């Protein structure tokens, strides 16, 4: 949940708001990988050496709650879940790429 002071900070400095939402283990790496397209959980784990299922699951849930990712159930065989950038996450890609280039 976003407080009024967090909303004010995000308006004043978009980079600071993004940094707050991406603080934590695995979140910056997950965001970077989501820039390339939808992510499936096991494929994501393979791309994060040293990550465990629980920490990645928690990071995905927090990023979804922050509005950066959307979770989609793909009803194909086999049934699977994909995580992709939400509209809000896509709006922050410019800030992320700028920070990434520093």
Phi and psi in degrees as a GROMACS rama.xvg file:
@    title "Ramachandran Plot"
@    xaxis  label "Phi"
@    yaxis  label "Psi"
@TYPE xy
-99.337  129.145  UNK-2
-86.3887  167.362  UNK-3
-62.4868  -39.6146  UNK-4
-66.6106  -35.6618  UNK-5
-66.387  -37.2646  UNK-6
-64.5344  -41.1125  UNK-7
-64.1126  -43.8872  UNK-8
-61.8393  -43.7264  UNK-9
-62.2655  -36.1739  UNK-10
-68.7427  -39.0471  UNK-11
-72.986  -36.9194  UNK-12
-146.107  97.3498  UNK-13
-57.7809  -32.7066  UNK-14
-64.9204  -39.5962  UNK-15
-66.085  -39.9908  UNK-16
-62.7295  -42.8183  UNK-17
-65.4087  -42.2539  UNK-18
-61.7162  -38.5679  UNK-19
-63.4432  -41.9305  UNK-20
-75.301  -24.3579  UNK-21
-99.861  5.96962  UNK-22
-74.8021  136.647  UNK-23
129.345  161.978  UNK-24
-67.0366  131.577  UNK-25
77.9667  -15.3411  UNK-26
-62.787  -45.7426  UNK-27
-61.3508  -39.5619  UNK-28
-67.3084  -39.9737  UNK-29
-63.9388  -44.0566  UNK-30
-60.5419  -45.5667  UNK-31
-59.9645  -43.7611  UNK-32
-67.7099  -33.4258  UNK-33
-68.7898  -22.6227  UNK-34
-62.561  -27.9144  UNK-35
-82.7635  -15.9878  UNK-36
143.84  -179.023  UNK-37
-58.0085  146.273  UNK-38
-116.576  131.958  UNK-39
-99.2575  147.134  UNK-40
-56.3403  -52.9334  UNK-41
-66.5702  -36.57  UNK-42
-64.0657  -39.1482  UNK-43
-62.9862  -45.1029  UNK-44
-58.4642  -39.685  UNK-45
-65.7487  -27.1004  UNK-46
-89.4988  -3.32529  UNK-47
-119.504  80.2941  UNK-48
-57.0584  132.183  UNK-49
90.9051  -7.16834  UNK-50
-81.332  148.657  UNK-51
-113.148  162.18  UNK-52
-57.9804  -43.2335  UNK-53
-65.5982  -45.7727  UNK-54
-67.0457  -36.5996  UNK-55
-69.4574  -41.0128  UNK-56
-61.6993  -42.0053  UNK-57
-64.8185  -43.7148  UNK-58
-62.3605  -43.4877  UNK-59
-61.6851  -43.3579  UNK-60
-63.47  -44.4575  UNK-61
-65.132  -37.7574  UNK-62
-69.374  -34.2846  UNK-63
-67.6137  -42.8571  UNK-64
-65.2101  -31.3032  UNK-65
-77.8244  -8.75043  UNK-66
87.1266  12.1583  UNK-67
-85.4852  -31.4  UNK-68
-123  153.125  UNK-69
-117.343  146.44  UNK-70
-109.493  126.125  UNK-71
-125.199  128.763  UNK-72
-88.117  118.875  UNK-73
-94.7221  112.509  UNK-74
-88.7433  59.7501  UNK-75
-119.41  165.903  UNK-76
-91.5992  125.764  UNK-77
-75.9597  146.859  UNK-78
-59.9521  133.114  UNK-79
-150.596  168.405  UNK-80
-115.83  136.86  UNK-81
-120.598  143.34  UNK-82
-113.336  130.898  UNK-83
-140.291  165.262  UNK-84
-65.277  135.23  UNK-85
-79.8983  178.679  UNK-86
-59.5216  -40.3041  UNK-87
-65.0326  -42.8456  UNK-88
-62.9966  -41.0355  UNK-89
-64.5454  -34.5795  UNK-90
-66.9977  -22.1408  UNK-91
-95.6386  2.46411  UNK-92
-65.035  -35.9192  UNK-93
-61.7569  -44.5714  UNK-94
-64.0486  -43.3338  UNK-95
-62.5172  -45.3236  UNK-96
-65.3361  -34.6967  UNK-97
-65.1344  -45.5339  UNK-98
-64.2694  -36.9033  UNK-99
-64.2053  -33.4324  UNK-100
-80.9863  -7.57336  UNK-101
